[in-house]
Amino acid sequence: MSQPYCVGLTGGVGSGKSTAATLFADLGAALIDTDAIAHALTASGGGAIAAIAGEFGPAAIAPDGSLDRAAMRARVFADSSERRRLEQIIHPLIRSESQRLMEAAKARYVILVVPLLAENLGAYRPLLDRIAVVDCDEPQQIERTLRRPGVSEAQARAILAAQSSRAARLAIADDVIDNRGGLDELATQVRHLHRAYLNAASGSNKKTQ
């Protein structure tokens, strides 16, 4: 089965990509979130747990059988080679599940949310027809990230620093969704792009049922 027209949606932490993704879904796009897939893979009994335990040992697994996220977060932030080892396990599984969900989608087009798309463009590029980047100023990213429960300013800045730069994300964008304003402005841009993606999907030789 061929895959439908697919738009990769990305943006830095606090940019509002989840809000934009929800708006696309409300208009009828099929929504596939790679973060949600990653959480399922690393939940108790998830498809990545056995490989993670084999690679990192029992200390990486929480008592309930899921990934010990706090312990693993500390490891990958302290040592980038640890992060690469984890990514080599999880990313192929995420891509495989993303493709399976895309092939099963009934919508005219798919929004594939990949927070770290700029960092992993080579892996995801074959799945994508277009890339949309949700963008805002970095001080806004920090302010919005601080609204999340339990996130300190130091943590927010560390997350931002660990991601690709704003310039790197904008460099891969076919479409830029400016989220420096309010929800109404964001929704207007999403509606405009939704119409454009419907038109593009109609002209694509991929499945558009």
Secondary structure by P-SEA (a helix, b strand, c coil): ccccbbbbbbbccccaaaaaaaaaaaaccbbbbaaaaaaaaacccccaaaaaaaaccccccccccccaaaaaaaaaaacaaaaaaaaaacaaaaaaaaaaaaaaccccbbbbbbcccccccccccccccbbbbbcccaaaaaaaaaacccccaaaaaaaaaacccaaaaaaaccccccccccaaaaaaaaaaaaaaaaaaaaacccccc
